[in-house]
Amino acid sequence: MPIALSNKVTPQCYDLKLEIDPKKENFKGDLTIGLSVNDNKEEFDHFTLHGDQLIVTNANINNSVELEVTYDRENQHIIFTNAKLSELLHSITNPIQLHLSYVGKVTTIESHEGKTQGLFKIVQQGHILFSTHAQPSFARLILPCIDEPSIKTHFKLTLKTLSQFKTLSVAPIESTTTEGKWQITTFEQSILLPVALFGFTIGDIKSIKIKTKDDKIPVSVWSMQHENVDLATYALNVVSKYLPIVQSVFQFPFPGKKLDIVVLPFLNDIVMENFTMITVHRQLVLLNSKELATREITFQTLQMLVHELVHHWIGNYITFDSWTHLWFNEAFATWLANHLIATNESDYADLWDRDAFYWDTSLKSVMDSDSFIETPPIIKLQELKNKDSTNKSTTNELFDPHCYNKGIVILRDMQLTIGMEHLSTAFKQLFNENTESIHNKCIKPMDLWKIISDKLKSENIINYFVSWTMLPGLPIVSVTKDDRNEDYIKLVQHRYLPATITSKQETFEDVPYHVPLLGQLTDGTPDKHNTIMTDRSLQLNYPITLLNKDNQANVIISYEREESYDEFLKMITLGTLKDHDLFKIFHDLTLIIGNINYQKHIHIVGFFKILNHIGSLPDDLPSLEYWKSLKESMKVVEFLTRFYTFTQDSTKLADIAKITSKLFHKLSWDIKWVQEYAHEDELVIRSSLLFLTRSTEETYNICNKIFQYLKTGQDKDLAKTSIPIVIISSVYKTTVSHAKNVKDWKAVLDMHKSSVIDKIINNNRVEGIPNVDTRSLLTNHAMESVGFIPGGKPDLLDRVLNFIASNITEPYIDSVFMGLIYQASVEASEGKTFGQETWDLFTKQHKHWAKKLDEESSYFIEFWLIQMWLLQEGTVEGEEFAETVEEVNEDITTLKMRALQQL
């Protein structure tokens, strides 16, 4: 945000009187601001308030000191000047009161594109509603103020408007009088708030009401007259149930006397936690019977409402002094909402790991981002985000998803390592013993954890928070035998480096993290002896089976003991290794195998031990219920298959073929599987297994049957079946790999034609993926498959290469390279591999292609060069390659760097 105002005076209270006439585009305001003079002896002749689209018609102090008013419209400042201002203010013995009369603008909103900022009006079906949105810096559209989160004041509001209108604000109504057609409503003084949490609503609105379960706080949901407010009954019941629950966590009363939820047809931010007057878009609250029967929709509403309730303690009562802490404010509310929902809703008891909800919504994206060397720590990232903002920035523009998601992860791990009971005890002391330090002024998240750390007498708490907010990256923890005693386990942590960076290339910050271990002992119970690892290494004099149990922490675990993998096999046999734990083991291996910084022989041996064991069990795959983990394992299998194909390691490829064959035959391939699959991940596993076993006649027969149905629509077993699009790529590649002649190859190539795709889609032969373009996927699947031709058929290779050369500017042409590159070391014709043949084509055609491709398509040249360097670095002279690259204006160093990143 822009630089904060530097004033010699500070607001203590805003006493605001507004006159709002629905027939006028402007509103009138009379404002009295209680001011305090900051302790200083310097003379000054002016002070500044924020104001946007406001015109001040009168300004004085205590009705005696007149002020000159000027404007800095660009910075949205209103400057109040008097040559003897400091002398006059220091001479006043009574409270200093700034009196302003002004005029502001009402924005009419007619669609979702309208900016719901400041004071806005909505008219629908003859009904009128006025409401406000002040966060992050739009209070200045409503009143002259210091529009910054670091300043908290009381608000006293009086509204003059039409008598038929209902009125709401951030405090209860104190009194109402009428003057003809006008109604004058005065509200009680609010608690201390930053201006971003101030607001009010006026209009033709109606409500449904309830009291909380402890019968103390009246709760109302309000909507415009033409809306069916009864559709908000679910929302009302959620609030009634959860408000006392949230209160019990903090063991501190709800800080307001009432709670209103105002349903708006339009709201850019979707929801806003104004103190005791939450505004929310109608789609989240007014739910019809169909929506109430949809789990995703009701959960979204449930989570949103509990999130907003949490804000009334953290975010409203306790407020933070800068928008750089927005990530923590939002993360805290989501973390605690998820915890309370998991604790109090039987349907969501396993929320943190059910269907990988936590992994998919938060943890995965955090790990992905933190694995990049370039990703700064969240404190730095949020500062950079705010530095680039302006006084017109919205909350969404200040919000950083990575900081938010990492905040959820940090809080979840703190909960698991500290214990929710201890946190709740600390919260009680925090709220009941520290009003001066946590409510009367704005604080930083670090202040909050410092107090909690003191209350629980543990420096690890504040140090933990510092570690995860101020250090970049994420840790990798190696689990090895202790050199001094083989019965002991040694843990060693370092900052994780991705495969694109080697530890020898550069020196990166590698400060030990505070790593939540979340260990599991051999009897299945959690390890309570060592919950956090704070040093470089840690010795355990007892056995453990797992670290990061339930996949909750932002850490990679590298198991480097053979005993660890043997323990996994026992747990799989006994059925005690859960899918999400095996998934995490496999996911970490996807980050280790192929990464020269960490890969060891034990990783590959251990990985295949697990897969071979699963393939050797008497149970079929559906009964094991390892869908998500096996799906993840396929990434490693496909990577190693490609690698061993490239290095022509026939022994390793044979070993992989045996294991994939075992897994293949753990599934039923009766054609009914196409429709009657148990889990969406099952389709991905089947697709991978079809691809990996594509050379077998059994797989070819399965795929050819599906291929012929897609092509012709004729098959008695598949009649009227929609083939899941997830498996079509493997079907095409398998079909091509068995092509006996050009006719067979062309049959797959033709599947990219619009006319063929039209028939597939129009006759419902394919089941697409929601929100994904089915046509584009089908085109891409066909194009990326035509290069998977069998070796030893030079006529087919000629057709593929000619197709590339003739269609170099066509969309999706880069996909054709996939098969050729995958089989780069395979013999394509006598004495030459696929890689050598494609390189020959490139050296002959690159000048022609460079001229033919326009600037927009030049990315293709880079892509092609990258692949060719990877394939040919060992067989083409460096100078020759450099000259070729130079001819198309590409820098060899940059090219090789990008090539390594792709590899």
N, C-alpha and C positions, 0 to 999 in steps of 0.2 A: 504494500500500500504506500501512498505518498508519505513524505516525512510528516510526523506528528506535529500538531500545533504546539508552539512554544509560547505559553501565555503566562502573564503575571497574576491571572485570576483563574479560579477553578469553580465550576458550578457545583452547588450542593443540593439543589432541588429545582425541578421544573414544575411550575404551576401554569398549566396550559388551558386556555379557553378557546374552543374552536366553534365557528358557525359554519355549518355545511348545508347548503341549499341545493337539492338535486337538480334544480333548473339552471344552475350556474356552473361554469367551467372552473371557477376559482373558489377558494374557501378563505375565510377571514380568521386571523389568529391574534389573540392577546396572550402574551407570555410574560410571566414574572420568573426570573431566575435568581435564586439565592446564590450570591457569590462570596467566595472567601479570597482574600488577598494572600498570595503566597509569601512566605517569609523571605523578604529581601529588602534591602535599603535602596535599591536602584530606582531611579525615577523612570517613569514611562508615561506615554501619552495616548496609548491605544491598546486594545486587545482584539482578538479575532475569534469568531465562531464559524462553524461550517454552515453553509446555506446554499441550496441549489434551487433555482427557479422560484426564489422567494424575493419579495419586495418589501422592505421595512419602511413603514410610513411614519413611525415615531419611535424614538429611542431615548431613554433617560434613566438615571439612577436615582432611586428614592424620590422621584417626582421633582427633583431639584437640579440635578446635574444633566444638562442636555448633551447629547452625543451626536457628532457628525457621522453619517453612515456612508461608506464607500464599498465597492464590490471588486473582488478579483474573481471574475466569472470562470476563468480557465481552471483555477484551483478550487473553485466552489467555496470561496471565503467571503465572509462579511466582516468588514473592519469598522470598529467603533472608536472614535477619536475625540479627545478633549485635551487641549494643551496643558491643563493642570490636573490631569486625571489621577496620577499617583498621589499628589498632595491632597486632593479632595477625598479620595478613597481612604487614605490613612486618617483623615480627620473625622470620618463618620463613626459614631459610637454605636448607633443602632445597626441591626443586620443590614447588610448591603443587598439591595434588590435592584436588578436590572429589569426595566419595564419596556417591552417591545410590542408594537402593533405591526402586523404584517399581512400580506396576501400571498397565498400559495396556489399551486395548480393541481387540479384533479385530472388524472389520466383515465380516459374511458377505454375499457378493454372489451374487444369484440371477438377475439379468437385466441388460440393458444400462442400465436405469435406476438401478442401484445405484451408489453413489459409491465409485469405486476410489481412495481416499485413505488415506494412512497405511498401516497394516498391514491387509490384507484377505485373506479366505479364500474359495476357490471349491471347491465340491464337485460333481462330475459323474460319473455312472455309478460311484459308489462310490469314486472317486479324489479325493484332497485336494491342494490347492495353496494355499500362502501366498505372497503377494508384497507388494511395497511400491510406493508412489508418493509421493514427497516434494515434487515441484515443484508450485506455486511456494512454498507455505508449509504443507506437510503433514508435514514431518519432525517437527514438534512433537507429532504424534500418535504418534510412535514413540519419541522420547527427549526429555528436557529439553535444550534447546540454544538458541543464538542462531540463529534461523531466518531469516537474511537473506543475500542473495547476496554481500554485501561482506566476509563472514568466511570464510576458508579454513582448514581444519584437516586433520590426519591422522585416519583411522578405523582402529580395531583392533576387530574383531568376533568374538565367540564365540557360537555358537548351540547350545542344548541342545534336542533334539527327538527324535522317534521314530527308532529306528535304521534303519527301512526307507526313510526319506526321503532324497532327494538334496538337497544344499544348494549355493547359489551366492551370490556377493556381488560387490562392486566390486574385490576383490583375489583372488588365487589362494588355495586352501586351504593352510594351513601344517601342520596336523595334525588327526587324527581319532582319538578314543577312544570306547569304549563302556562304559556302566555299566548292565548289565541291558538293559532295553528302550530305554534312552536312548542317544543318540549325541551326542557333544560335538565340534563342529567349530570349529576356530580358524582364522581367515583372517590372511594377512599384513597388515601395515600398508599402508594405501592411500597414494597420493600426496595432495598437498594438494587438498582439494575443498571447495566449499560444501556445506552439508547437503542442498540440493536435489538433488544428484547422487549421494547415498548411497542404497543399497538392497540388498535380498537377496531370494532366492526359496528356498522349502522345499517339498518335497512328493513326490507320486507322479509323477515326471517321467522322461522318457527323451530320448535325444539322437541326432543324427547329427553326425559330426565330420569336419573336414578341416583341413589346414594351408594357410596362405597360399602363394602361388606362390613366394615366396622361402623357404618352408619354415621360417619363424621363429615365427609366431604361431598357436597352436592356436585354431581357430574351431569353435564348437558351436551348434547350434540345438536348443532344448529345448521339449518340449511335454508336456501331460498324457498319462498312459499310454493313454487310450482314443483319442487322436488319432493319425492317420497322419503321423508326423513326417517320413516320406520325401517327403511332398508339399512339404517345404521345401528340396528339393535345388537348385532354381533359386536360391533366396535364398542358400543356402550357397555356391554357385558364384560368385554375384555378389560376395559379401564376400571370398571367397578371391582373386578377380581384382582387385578395386578397392582393397583395403587397401594393397597395395604401391604402387599408382598414386597414391593420395592422399598416401602417405608421400613419394613422389618430388617432389610439388609443394612440400611444406614442407622437403624434404631434412632431415628430422628423424624419428627412429624413432617408431613407434607408442608412445604413452606408457604402455601397459599390457603385461602379460605374457600375457594371454589375451583372448579376446572371446567372450562368451556372448550369444545372442539367445534370449529367453524368449518363447514364444508363449502368449498369454493369451486365454481365451474372451471376457473382458470387460475393457475398458480405456477409460475416458472420453476420454483424450487420444489414443487410437489408437496412439501410439508415444511412447516416452520414452527419451532417451539417457543413462540412468544409466551412470556410467563403467564400461566393459568389461562391462556387463550390460544390454543394450538390451532393454526390454520392448516388445512389439508385439502388436496385435490379430491374431487368427488369420487374418482375411480378407485381410491383406496378405502373408502368408507361405506359408500352406498352400494351394498352387494345384494344382487338378486339371488334367487334360489340356485340357479346354475353355478353362479360364482361361489356361493357358499359350499357347494358340493365339490369344488375344485381345490385340492390340497394346496397347490402352489399359491393360489390367490389368498386363501384364508391365512396361510402362514405369513405371506407378505404383510397383510394387515396386522396380524398379531405382532410380528416383529417390529413393525413401524410404531405401533402404539406403545409397546413396552419401552422401546428406544426413547420415545418422546417423554414418557413418564420419568425415566432415569435422568433425562436432561434437567428436570426440575430440581434435582439435588446437585448433579455435576453438569455445569453449563449455565444454570440459571441462578441457583443459590450460591454455589461456588462458581465464579467466572474467571476466565483467563485473560491476561492482559494484552494479548496480541493475536492477530489472525494467523500467526505462524504456529499457533497451538490448536488450530482447527482440527488437524488430524487426530489429536489426542481426545478432544472433546467428543468427536463423532465415534472414534474407536471405542472409547470407554462405554458409551451408551449402547453400542451394538454388542460388545462383549458381554456386558451384564445382562442385557436383554436375552441373548442366546442362553446364558447360564440359567436364568430364571425360567425361561420356557422349557429347557431341558429338565429342570427340576420339578416343574409343576404341571407339565402336560405329558400324560402317558404316551401319547402318539409321537412325542418328540424326545423321549427319554434318552435316545442315543443320537441326539442332534449333532454332537461334535464329530461323530464318525459315521453316522448313517448315510449310506450312498455317497460317502466322501463329501458331505455337504461343506464341512469346514475346509477340507483340502481344496475343493473346487472353487469355493468363493473367496478364500483368503490365502491359505498357506502356500498353495502352488505358485500363485502369482508373485508372492513375496520371495520364495526361493528362486524363481526364475530371474527376477530383477536383481536380487542380491548376488547372484552368481556372475553377473557382469562386473568386470573390474571398474567400469566407468560409473556405476551407480553410487552416488554419494550417500552418506548416512542420512537418516530421515530429518534430523535437525537442519542439516545443510540444504537438503532438497526442498524443504518447506520454506526456508529463508529465500532460496532462489525463486521459488514460485511467487512469493509475496513481493519480491523485489521487482519482478516483471509486471506486477499488477498496477492498475490505475484507480482513480477515485470512482470510476464507472464499473469496476469489476464486480461480477456477481459472486455469490457463494460458490457456485459450481466452478468458477474460474480460479478461485482461491484453493479449492479442494484438490488434494493430490491423492489419487487412489492407492498408490504404493505406500505412502506414509500411513494412510488410514488402515489398510490391510495389515501392515506390519505392526501397527498399534494394537490391533485385535490379537495378533499372534503374541506380542509381548505380554499383554494382559492375561491371555489364556495360560501362557506358560508360568507367569507369576502366580496365578491362581493354583495351578497344579503343584508348584514347588513350595509355596507358602502355606497353602490350605485355605479354603473359603472361610472356615470358621475363624481363623486368625485375622483374615482381611476384614471380616464383618466386625470383629472386636475393635480393630483399628479404626474402621469407619465410624463406629459409635463414639469413640474417644475424639476422633477428628471433628465431628460435627457438634458434639456436646461441650467440648472443652476449648475450642479454638475459634469462636465466632469472630473475634477481633482480627485474627490473621487470615481467615479463609473466606469470610463473607463481607466484612466492611471494606475490603479492598480487593482488587483483582490480583490474581497470583499466576505463577507459572506451574506447569505440571511437576517440575522438579521440586517445587515447594511442597506440593501435596505428598510426594513420596518421601521427602525428607521428614515430614511430620510422622507419616506412617512408620517409617524406619525407626524413628525415635520411640514411638509408642510400642513397637514390637521388639525394641532393643536388638535390632539386627542391621548392621551396616550393609549386609549383602543385598538388602532390598533396594536402597538408593543406588548402590554400585551396579546392581543388575540393570536398573533402568538407564543409568548412564552408559553402560556397556552397549546396550542394544539401540540406543538412540544416537550415540555419538561415534560409534565405530562402523565403518563400511563393511559390506560383504556378509558372509555367513561362514560358520565353522564346519570343518570336517574332522570327525573324531575317529581315530584309528583304534580298533580293539585288537590288542596283540598279547602275546605271552610276555610276562615279566622276565627279563634276562636273568635276574637274580633268583627267581623261584618260579618254576614252570607251572606251579599250581595257582599262582596269582595272575591276575589280569592287569595289564597296563593300558591305560587310556592316554592318548596323546592328541592334542588339538592344534590345528593350524587354520589360517584363513584359506578357504577353498579357492583354487585357481581353475578357471575353465580350460578346456582342451586347447583353446586358441592361444593360451599363455603358458609358457614354461617357467618354472621357478628359476631357471638359469638366465632367462632373458632380462628380467628387470627385478628390482627389489620393491616389494609392495608391503604396505603396513600390515604387520602380522601380530597384533596385540592380542593376547588371550581374551576370549569372550567369557561371559558368565553363561555357561551352557547348561540348560536344564537337561538332566540325564534321563529322567523318567525310566529308570531301569526296572527290569522284571527278574525276580529271583527264580531259581529252578523249581520252586513249588508253586509258581504262578502268581505270587504276591508281589506288590510293588517294593522296590528297594527304598527304604526310608533312611538308610545310613548315609548315603551319598546322593543328594538330590540335585546339587549344582556343582559343576566343575569350574573353578575359577583360575586355576593355574595351567601351565603348559601341559603338565602330565599329572596323572592320578593313578595310584596303585590301589587295586581292590584285592583284598585277601580272602575273597569268597567268590563263588561262581555266579555269573548272571547269564540269562539266556537272551535277553533283548535289551537294547537301549532305544529310547524314543518310542516307548510302548504306546500303541494306538495312534501313532503318526500325528503328534500334536506340536512338535517343536521345529523351529527353523534351523535344522542341523542335518548334515549328511553323516551317516555312520558307515565306516569302512571296516567290515569284519575280516580280520587277517589271521584268524585262528581256524584250523581245520575243525576243532571241537565245536566252534560256533555253528558251522554248517551241519555237523552231525546232530547237534541239538535241535536244529530246525527240522531235520528229517524225523526225529522222534516226535516232535510236536505235531507235524503234519499227520503222522500215523495215528496219533492219539486224538487228532481233531482239535487240539488246543491252540494251534497257530491260526489266528483269525485272518480273514482275507485282507483287511486293511494293514495288518502288520506284515504279511508277506508282500503286499503291494509296495510298502515302504522299502523293504529289503531290495526288491527288484528295481524300484525307482532309483535308489541310491546307486545301484550297480550301473544303471544307464548313464550316470554322471561320472563313474569311475572307469568302467571298461571303455577303452579307446582314448583315455586321458593319460598321457605319458607321465604326468605328475604323480599319479596314484595307482595305476593299474599294476597288479601283481598276479602271478600265476594262480594264486589261491582264489582270486576273484572269479576267474573263468572256470576253474575246476569246481569251486563251490556252487556257482550258478548252474552248471550242467548237472551237478549232483542233485540239486533240488528238482530240476525239471525231469531228470531221469527217474527220480523217486516217485514223483507224481504220476509219471507215465507207467510205472511198474505196479502201482497200487491196484487192488482188485476193483475199487470203486470207479464208476465212470465219472467224467468231469462234472456233469450237472449235479451229482450228489455231493461232490466236494465243495461246491459253491466258492470256487476261487476265480471267479470271472474277472474281477478288476485286476487282480495280481497277475493272472496269466496274460491278460491283454498287455500289461506293462512289460512282461517278460519277452513278448514277441518283438519288441523294439530291439532288445539285445540280440536275440536270435537272428533277426534280419540284418543287423549291423555286422555281426560276426560272419554270417553267411556271405555277405558282400565282400568283406575283408579277405576271407579265405578263398573266395572265388578269384579275387584280384591277385592274391599271392600264389594261386594254384596249389593250395595245400589240400590235396585230395583226401588225406587221412582225417583231417579235422572236418572236412565237409561230409565225409562218410559218418563220422560220429554224430554230427548235427542231424544228418538224415535219419539215423536210427532213433534219436530222441523225438524228432518231430513226427516220425511215423508212429511211435508209441502214443503220442498225444493225439494224433490224427485218429487213431483207432479207439481212443477213449470216448469218441463221439459217434453218435448214430448219424449216418449220411443218407438214411431213407429220405426221399425228396421232401417229405413233410417238414423237415427242419427249416426249410425256406420260410415257412409261415409260423411254425410252432416253436420258435426259439424261446429259451427261458429268460434271457437277459440281453439287453442291447450290447453289452460287452461280448457276449457269446458270438455275435455276428462278426465283430472285429477279429476275434480269435480264429474263427472259422476261415475268414478271409485270409489271414496270415498263413494258416496251415495249408490252405489251397495253394497259395503262392509258393510256399517253401517246399511243397511236395509236387509241384507242377510237372515234374518230369515223369511221374508215374502214370500208368494207364488208368488206374483207378481214379485218380484226381481228374485226368483228362475226360473220362467218361462223365463224371459229375458235371464238370464245367461245360463240356460240349452240349450236354442236354439243356442246360440253362441258356447257353449261347444261342442255340437253334430256336429256342422259345422266344428269346428277345428279338431275334431276327425275323422270325416268321409268325409268331403268335400261335404256332401249332404244336401242341403237346398235350396228350390226354391227362397226364399226371399234373401238369402245371396250368391247366386251363383256368383262366380268370385269376391267376396268381400275380400279385405284385412283388417282383423280385427286389429285395432290399438293395439299395444302391451301394451300400457299404461293401458288398461282395463282388460287384460288377468288375472292378479293376482286376481282381485276381482271376475272374472268369475269362476276361479278354486275354490276359497275359498267358494263362495256361493254354488257351486255344491257339494263340500265335506260336507258342513254343513247340507245338506239335504240327505245325504247318508242313505239309509235304511238298507243296508247290506254291507258285505265285497266286493261284486262285484262292487257296486257303488263306494266305496272308492278306489278300485284298478283301476277303470277306470281313475281317476284323477292321481293316482300315475304313471300309465303307460305313462302319458304325458311327463315324464322326459326322456323317453327312446330315444336314438339317432334315431332309425328307425322312430318313430312317429314325432320327430322334423324335420327330413329330409323331410317327406311328407308335413308338414305344410309350411316349407320354400320353398321347390321346387315347390309347387303348389300355391304359392303366397297367402296363407290364412292369412298371418300376415303382418302388416305394421310396420317395425322396426323404430328405432330412429337413425338418422345420427350419425356415428362415435361410435356407441355402438354395441357390439356383440349380435346379436339377439339370437343366439343359447344359449349363457350363460344365457340371461334373461329368455328365455322360460324354461330352466332347473330349474333355481332358483324359478321361479313362481310356477312351479309344486311342487317342494320339500317343499316350505314354506307353501303350501296350505294343505298338507295331514294331518297336525295336527289339522285343524279346524273342527274336527269331532263333531257331536252332542253329548250332554251329555246323560247319561243313556244307553249307548251302550258299555258295557264292552268288547264285542268281537272286536269292532273296535279299542278301546284303546289298547287291547292286540296286534293287528296287527301293530299299530303304534309303540309301544314300542319294539316289536320284530324286526321290520324293523330297528329301530335305533341300537339295540344291534347287529344285524347281519351285519350292514353296517357302523360300527363306523369309519372306516378309509376312507370311500368314500367321494369324493368332494361333497359339498353342504349339507352334512348330518346335519350340524348345523342349516340349514334353517328349518328343520322339527320341531325344538323346538318352533318355533314362535307361532303356534296355541296352543300348550300345555301350554306355558307360558301365552299367552293372556287370556286363560280360566282357569288360575291356581286355582281360587276359585270356579269354577263351579263343580257341582257334576258329576263325571264321572261314578261311580258305587256305589252301595249301601254303604253309610257311608264313602266314600272316594272321595276326589276331584282330579282333574287332577294333581294338584301340588303334592299331597301326593303319588299318584301312580307313578309319574315320579321320585320322591325322592326315593321311594322304589327300583325302578330299578337301580338308581345310586348307592345306598349303596351296592347292590348286585354285581354290575359290575365294579366298579371303579378300583379295583386292576387289573382286566383282561384288561381293557382299557388302563391303564397306561403302561402296558407291551407291548400291541399291537401297540400303537401309536408310531411312530418314533418322533425324536426331532422336525422335521419340523412341525408335526401336533399337537404338544403339546399345541398350542394355544387353541385347542378345549377343553382340560381339564379345562383350566382357564375359558373359556366361560361358560361351563356347571356348574362349581362351582359358578360362579357369579349368574347365573340364579337361581340355587337351594338355595343359601343363601337368595336372595330376596324373594323367595317363602316360605321358611321354617323357617326363623329366629324366628318367634314367636311360632313354634310348635316343633322344634327340640332343645334338650338341647344344650347349648353352648359348653360344654365339648365334647359331642359326635361329634358335627360338627367340632370342632377344631381337634379332633383326625382323623377324616376322611380326612380333608384337609391336615394334616401333613403327612398322608400316601402317598399322591401324591406330596409331597415336595412343598407345597404352603403355604405362610405365611398368616395367617388369617387377620392380620391388613391390609396388602396390598390388599388382596382380597376384604375385606369389603369396602375399599376406592374406588377400581375400580367399585365395585357394585353400590355404591352410585353415582358415576359419570355416570354410565349407566342409573340409575334411573332418 
